[in-house]
Amino acid sequence: MDRKKIGVTEVVLRDGHQSLLATRLRYEDMESILAHMDSIGFWSVESWGGAIFDSCIRYLGEDPWERIKKIKSKMPNTPQQMLLRGQNLLGYKHYSDEIVFKFIEKSKENGVDVFRIFDALNDTRNMETAIKATIDIDGHAQGTLSYTTSPVHNMQTWLDLALKLQDLGCHTLAIKDMAGLLDPYVGFELVTRLKENIEIPIHLHSHATTGMSTTTAIKCIEAGLDNVDTSISSMSMTYGHSATETVIGILDNTKYETGIKLDNLAPIAKHFREVRKKYVDFEGSLKGVDARIITSQVPGGMLTNLESQLKEQNAIDKFDDVIDEIPNVRSDLGYIPLVTPTSQIVGTQAVINVLNNERYKVITKETEAILKGEYGKTPANVDQKLQEKILGENRPITCRPADLIDKNEYEQTKKKFLDLIQDKNIDNTEENILIYTLFPEIGLKFLENKDDKNAFEKSPIQLNEEKNGYYKVIIDDMDYIVKYSQTEKPEIINGSTEKNIQSNKSISFSDETGLIVNAPLAGNIFKIEKNIGDDIQEDETIIVLEAMKMETTIKTPKSGKIKNIFIKNGDKVQSGDPLFEVV
């Protein structure tokens, strides 16, 4: 019997840990197994892109370019795959075409072979440059359908999109089911119809959160699917993906052939089984299937990050409320698919709405951008009243958003970067310039401190060591020896009691009656737009707060004069902390 070959893409090095461990897996915890993974015969290994780049420079203190270079050197025989957000690249806004070309060129040079290219709105105008750039450097361009369901999405939606991507020159097509919404029978029909309409091979990427992914994969294979994404068993299911061994085991002794032997996967499963124990603090709370996702459509990678972010806000008790609010925000924003960056935009806005007990009292910069059309065409019309609140008398963008970007953006950014690194021990490589281009504040901080491990998040080993004993906390230049406790209040062994520990809320305000504007959520002060003494108008932006990877503009609720500013750039603030005073 002639058996159809089914290619397998292993995702444990990217989406596997992005979904399960909030993108915290360090290179040191994957290095020793890479050579063995190279021998398996995977169609590709997804090892880069998505949130990896951001996490490396924001939390881990790892150079993302060095990471992919080292992975490729350990796995020379296996195509390395990345997830690329089209014109967004790996950031949270659109970049000029020149920057897209340069980024893809450098990605290929450093080890990326397959580029899975998607747009959060499924707007092909935002994918065409990345596809062309990939083809130009002899990379594999994989166009992507970001699958979702809504009153405005149907089978014809996906067929039309697939044909456009094929016409743009994509070598393969991926169905990206980031929230596990594709049920087996719809999947069977979708792949069947796609096979009738396009000629390029079809891949399936589906999350296990709703419990349907494995059955959906098998039904799609029966319909003609060519490749499937899986994650090694010890890093699979819940927020993640179907287990590699399960899918391969089901297909054994059938008319389908993966070419992968189950026994060869055991060392990989064992390796990550042990590694995962180190990252327990980043695990989400989901233990089985979450059927709420069928309604909320929150993708797997977003769930663990959302839980982590709510913990940072001291608001984990609001998790269910946020999950309930997410579909409402999504509807207001034109039924956009929930995939990075739109999942982050919708999720963050939902968090702000819940924490403020008022919808859209505070609106993130990125939510405003969706309403303005800066991300492209939404599947449905956005909420008109909300759009008018943001645009006023202005008109939304209807052209390809990248057409409005200064064509000299790269050279301008490069010049600014070179000026900033004068007298600093930072190399002016194109890779470093691109780090700064995608993440100006975070990227520069990373480059300044990349050799200082203490400037970044502690490793799981360090955290576990602290849990086993005592550690020192410095507050207002005073030392306190604290015993780790999983209760809400740590035990203070010596030093002051809690009553004597001051927070930045203990501020002397002016005698003149003024309005104190507080932080709506915890985050870092990204930019202060005004100075003490400046005259301001109602609804004018005073401060930009970075929280949950999004920029939230803090505006003044009334006209007047800035009497006090209680923070400075780079400060960390908690929800409710005073930011500025208006009189």
C-alpha positions, 0 to 999 in steps of 0.5 A: 500500500502506498502511504501518504507522507505526513510531515511533522513540525515540532514546536516545543522550542517556541510555541510549546513553552510560549503556551505552557511556560509564558515563553520563559524557557532558556537556551541552556535548558534546551541545548543538550537535546538539540543534536538528538532532535536533529536526528528525528526527521522532523519536517521542521522545528519551530524555534524562533519568532512569536514572543521569543524575541521579546522574552529574550531581551525583556526577561531572560537577558539572552540575545535572540539572534545568538539563540537562533544561531546556536540552535541552527548550529546544533541542528544543521539537518533540520529546517528551523522555522519562525513565526513572523507577524507580517508587517509587524515582524516581532513587535507591536506595530507596523514597520517600513518595507525596508525594515521588513526586508532587512529583518528577514534577510538577517533572520535567514543569515542567522539560521531561519529557513521557514517563515510562517507569515501571518497577519493578525487581521488576515489582511494580505496587504500586511503580509505581501512584503514579508512574503516577497522578502522571504522569496527573494532570500530563498527562504520558505514562505508559508502563508497563514490563515489565522483561524477564528469564528464570528458572525462575519467569518465563514468558509468562503472567507478562508478560501478567498484568503488561501487563494490570495496567499497562493497568488502572492507566491507562498510555498505552503499554507498554514491553518493557524488555529491558535485557540483550538476553535477548529472542530474536527468536522469543520476542519475536514470540510475546510481542508477538503475545500482548500485541496479543491481550490489551491495547489500548495501543501497545507499545514495545521497548527492547532492548540489543545485548550478546548480538547479538540486538537488531536481529533481535528488533526486526524480528520484534517489528515483524512481530508488531505492535510500534508503537515501537522504541528505537534509538541513533545508529550511532556510539553503538550496539551492544556494551553499547548498542542497535541502530543507528538507521540500521540499523533504519530502513534495514531498514524502508525499502521495506517495509510499515512506515514510520518517517517518518525519512530516513536522510540526515538522521541523518548529521550526528548520527552524525558529531557523536557519532563525534567526541564519543565519542573524548573519552570513550575512558577510559570505554569498556568492553572489549567489542568484539563480542558477549558471549554470557555475558550470556545466563547472567549477565543483566547489563544493558548499562549495568551492564557499563561501570559494573561495569568502571569500579567494579572499576578503582576497586577495583584489581580489574579482574582479578576481572571474570570472577569477578564475572560468574560470581557475579552469577547466584548472587546473583540466585538467592539474592535471588529471581530478581530482574530485573537493572535499576537499582537491583537490577542495582547491588545484585546487582552490588555484592554479587557484587563484595564476595563475590569480593573477600572470597573469602567469600559474604555475609561483608559484606552491603550495606544494599541487599541486606539491604533486598531480603531484608527485603522493603523493595523489594517482592515478589520473583519467587521466594522468597529464600534462606531461610538468608540471609534468616534471617541478616538478619531473625533472628526478625523477619518480612519486609515483605509490604505495599506498602513505601511504606505504611510510609514516614512520610507527612511524609517530604518536610516532614521532609527539607525542614526538615533541608535548610533547617537545613543550608543556613543561611549557605550560598549555596544556593537553597531551591528545590523542585528543590534540596530534591529533589536532597537528598531523593534523594541526601542526602550526594552532593546536599548536596556537589554543591549546596555545590560546584556552581560549583567545577569542581575539586570534581568529576571532571575533564572528558575534555579535562582528562584528555587534557591531563594524559596529554600531559605532566606533572602535580603530585601532592600527598601528605602536603603534599609535591609530586611531579612525575609523568609520566603513564604507562599502566603500573601505576607512574607515573614520578616525575620529582622528589621522593620515591621510592615507598618514602618515600610513605606510605599511611594503612595506616602507623598505630600501633596500641594496645599493648593487643591488639585486633582491627583491622577493615579496609575490605572494598573501596574507597569513601568513609566515609559514616557512623561510628555509634560513638565511641572508648570505646563498648561494642559488641556482636558484629555491630553496625554501626560504619561505613557505607561508600559504594562503587559507589553502594551503602551497605555496613555494616561490622560488628564481628566481636566484642563489646568496646570501640572502642579506635581509629577510624582514619578520619573521615566523608568519607575515601576508603579503599582495600581493606584499609585499617584502619577501627577497632580493637576490644578 
